Amino acid sequence: MNVNISVLMLLFCGLTLAQNTGNTQSCSTDMCELLKEFGAMKEKLAATETRLMDSENQILALKNQFTTKVAFTAKTATGGVIGPFNTDTTLVYGAVITNEGNAYNQHTGIFTAPVEGTYYFTFFYHASGLHHWARLFLIKNSEIIVEAADHPSVSDTADNGGNAAFLRLQRGDQVFVRMTANAHVWGSDTTTTFSGSLLI
């Protein structure tokens, strides 16, 4: 704002000088050069202010990222067999152990990233091993990221499995575990879990 006032004062002085010399159509060569230099300085100042605003926005985004704490662990709320279902189904981990940042929804089973960053996710399951597959996918929005699975067996009556992934997420991206059609897991207080946390 001080620069704008200085420019206005300089313009006023230039007009006054031009009027005093009886020349209202043009200014002296020195004055014109000075006005050009001030115009160039004003453009540089505007460009610097724009860069400063961009830097401030980046700093604010980093501050939000580092001050936002996101970590959750949830487990299946019901005991006994979950599935099989006729269609692929989002597995809902209804018993929340930790939900710092409230980004995990225990009613839908979906984690929604509150800020951009790199996140780490794990999921584990227990299954009976008889008659049906145990097959789970970690999904980012609609993309399959990793899988954990075991085929049915008459001799192997209990299975445990899991997988993990680091994911770069934008704000609003969703991550969840999908159980495929005709698969099942065992709802348990300790073995069928879904966890995630913001790293950086």
C-alpha positions in Angstrom: 0.0 0.0 0.0 2.9 2.4 0.7 4.3 1.7 -2.7 0.9 2.7 -4.3 0.9 6.0 -2.4 4.4 6.7 -3.5 3.5 6.0 -7.1 0.5 8.3 -6.9 2.6 11.0 -5.3 5.2 10.7 -8.0 2.5 10.9 -10.7 1.1 14.0 -9.0 4.6 15.6 -8.9 5.2 14.7 -12.5 1.9 16.3 -13.5 2.7 19.4 -11.4 6.1 19.7 -13.0 4.6 19.3 -16.5 2.0 22.1 -15.7 4.7 24.4 -14.3 6.8 24.1 -17.4 3.7 24.7 -19.6 3.9 21.2 -21.1 0.7 19.3 -20.4 1.1 16.7 -23.2 4.3 15.1 -22.1 6.7 14.9 -19.2 10.5 15.5 -19.2 12.7 12.6 -20.3 14.0 12.1 -16.8 10.6 12.1 -15.3 9.3 9.6 -17.9 12.2 7.3 -17.2 11.5 7.5 -13.5 7.9 6.7 -14.0 8.8 3.7 -16.2 11.1 2.5 -13.5 8.4 2.8 -10.9 6.0 1.0 -13.1 8.5 -1.9 -13.5 9.0 -1.9 -9.7 5.2 -2.1 -9.2 5.0 -5.2 -11.5 7.9 -6.9 -9.7 6.2 -6.1 -6.4 2.9 -7.7 -7.6 4.8 -10.8 -8.8 6.6 -11.0 -5.4 3.3 -10.7 -3.6 1.8 -13.5 -5.7 4.8 -15.8 -5.0 4.5 -14.9 -1.3 0.9 -15.9 -1.2 1.7 -19.2 -3.0 4.4 -19.9 -0.4 2.1 -19.1 2.5 -0.5 -21.5 1.1 2.1 -24.2 0.8 3.3 -23.6 4.4 -0.3 -23.7 5.6 -0.9 -27.0 3.7 2.2 -28.5 5.3 1.2 -27.2 8.8 -2.2 -28.8 8.4 -0.6 -32.0 7.3 1.7 -32.2 10.3 -0.8 -31.0 12.9 -3.5 -33.4 11.6 -3.2 -36.7 13.5 -4.9 -39.6 11.8 -4.8 -43.2 13.1 -7.4 -45.9 13.4 -7.8 -49.5 14.3 -11.2 -51.3 14.1 -12.3 -54.9 14.4 -15.4 -56.8 13.4 -18.2 -56.2 15.9 -20.0 -59.5 15.6 -18.7 -62.9 16.4 -19.1 -65.9 14.1 -19.1 -66.2 10.4 -19.5 -63.1 8.2 -20.6 -64.1 4.7 -20.7 -65.6 2.2 -22.8 -63.0 0.3 -24.0 -63.2 -3.3 -22.1 -60.0 -4.3 -18.9 -58.2 -3.3 -19.4 -56.5 0.0 -17.6 -53.8 1.9 -16.5 -55.3 5.2 -17.7 -53.2 8.1 -15.4 -53.2 11.1 -17.9 -51.9 13.6 -15.9 -52.0 16.8 -13.5 -49.1 16.9 -10.4 -49.4 19.0 -8.8 -46.1 18.0 -10.1 -43.4 15.6 -7.9 -40.4 16.1 -9.0 -37.8 13.6 -12.4 -39.5 13.1 -11.6 -40.4 9.5 -12.9 -44.0 9.8 -16.6 -44.6 9.7 -17.6 -47.6 11.8 -21.0 -47.8 10.2 -19.8 -48.0 6.5 -16.3 -49.5 7.0 -14.9 -46.7 4.9 -11.9 -44.5 5.7 -11.9 -41.0 4.1 -8.6 -39.1 4.0 -8.9 -35.8 5.8 -5.7 -34.4 4.3 -3.3 -35.2 1.4 -0.5 -37.4 2.5 1.1 -40.9 2.6 -0.9 -43.4 4.6 -0.2 -46.9 5.8 -3.0 -49.5 5.9 -3.2 -53.1 7.2 -5.9 -55.6 7.3 -6.0 -59.1 8.8 -8.6 -61.9 8.9 -9.4 -65.3 10.4 -11.5 -67.8 8.4 -12.7 -71.4 8.9 -11.0 -72.8 5.8 -14.0 -75.0 5.0 -16.4 -74.7 2.0 -15.7 -71.1 1.1 -12.9 -68.8 0.0 -11.5 -66.2 2.4 -10.7 -63.4 -0.1 -10.3 -59.7 0.8 -9.1 -56.7 -1.3 -7.8 -53.3 0.0 -9.6 -50.8 -2.2 -8.6 -47.1 -2.9 -11.7 -45.4 -4.3 -12.5 -48.1 -6.9 -9.0 -49.4 -7.5 -7.8 -52.8 -6.1 -4.5 -52.2 -4.3 -3.6 -55.5 -2.6 -5.3 -58.8 -1.8 -5.3 -61.5 1.0 -6.9 -64.8 0.2 -7.0 -68.5 0.9 -9.0 -71.2 -1.0 -11.3 -73.7 0.8 -9.9 -76.9 2.0 -11.3 -80.0 3.9 -8.0 -80.6 5.6 -7.0 -77.0 6.6 -9.8 -75.9 8.9 -8.5 -72.5 10.1 -6.8 -69.8 8.1 -5.3 -66.4 9.0 -4.1 -63.9 6.5 -3.6 -60.2 5.8 -1.8 -57.6 3.7 -0.6 -54.0 3.9 0.1 -51.0 1.7 1.5 -47.5 1.7 -0.8 -45.2 -0.3 -0.5 -41.6 -1.4 -4.0 -40.1 -0.9 -5.6 -36.8 -1.8 -8.1 -35.3 0.6 -11.4 -37.1 0.2 -10.0 -40.4 -1.2 -11.6 -43.4 0.3 -10.0 -46.7 1.4 -11.9 -49.8 2.6 -11.7 -53.6 2.6 -14.0 -55.5 0.2 -14.9 -59.2 0.6 -15.6 -60.9 -2.7 -18.8 -62.7 -3.4 -19.0 -66.2 -2.0 -16.2 -65.5 0.5 -16.3 -65.4 4.2 -14.3 -64.4 7.3 -14.7 -65.1 11.0 -15.9 -62.1 13.1 -13.6 -62.0 16.1 -12.6 -59.7 18.8 -8.9 -60.0 18.0 -8.1 -61.4 14.5 -10.2 -59.7 11.9 -9.0 -56.1 11.9 -8.5 -53.0 9.7 -6.0 -50.2 10.5 -4.5 -47.1 9.0 -2.5 -44.0 9.8 -1.2 -40.9 8.3 2.6 -41.0 8.0 3.6 -37.8 6.1 
